[in-house]
């Protein structure tokens, strides 16, 4: 249930919020937005998985010395992962979503990250309410 709520809210963000940012255009209907939301979630999962795998590889290969660089990069650059995922979605589905550059991608990624954080809170509240009933 909560997955469907998150999916619908991300789709609404693709339809209404992202086109408000300069440099991001959405062309399509709500079904296309749902497909973009699914693809964005999968891309974000893949990007995070790839970043974690690369971090683990570099940590093992340098006997932990890479952590001196990787930990600050994760703390300061975690917000770039949704931007990269959004840019990948725009590259895979250019007929529905266009992103003009990295500036709009970063802003759109931050917006999608906020939507994910808010929908996580909404779904947690729904779960808590269902447990009390």
Phi, psi and omega in degrees: 000312182293331177297319180293324178294314179299318180297315180296319180290324175293321178297319177296325176295321177295323183283315190253319188275312183298321178294344177288337178281140177291131177100355177240126180234136176248129180235106179157189181251190184291329178295318176296324178294322177295318177298319177295322179295319177295313180297320178297317179297318179293319178295318179296319176299316179295319179296316179295319179297316178296319179294321178292321179294317178297319178297317179296317180299312180296324179294316180292317184292332181255014180055036175094350181293333180295339179298335177297332178260321187290321182298311176298326178296319179293320182290324183264341187242012180298335182283351178278340182297315176295329177294317178296319178296320179295320178295321177295319178298318178294327178287326180280330183232062184291343179285342180247332184220128174236135177237122190286338181183189182285332178298305176297328178294321179294316178296317178295321177296319176296320178297316179293327177294319177295318177299318178296319179295318180292316181291331174296320177292323179294314181291328175293322178293322177295318178298316180296321179293321179292328179287330180280337182278000000 
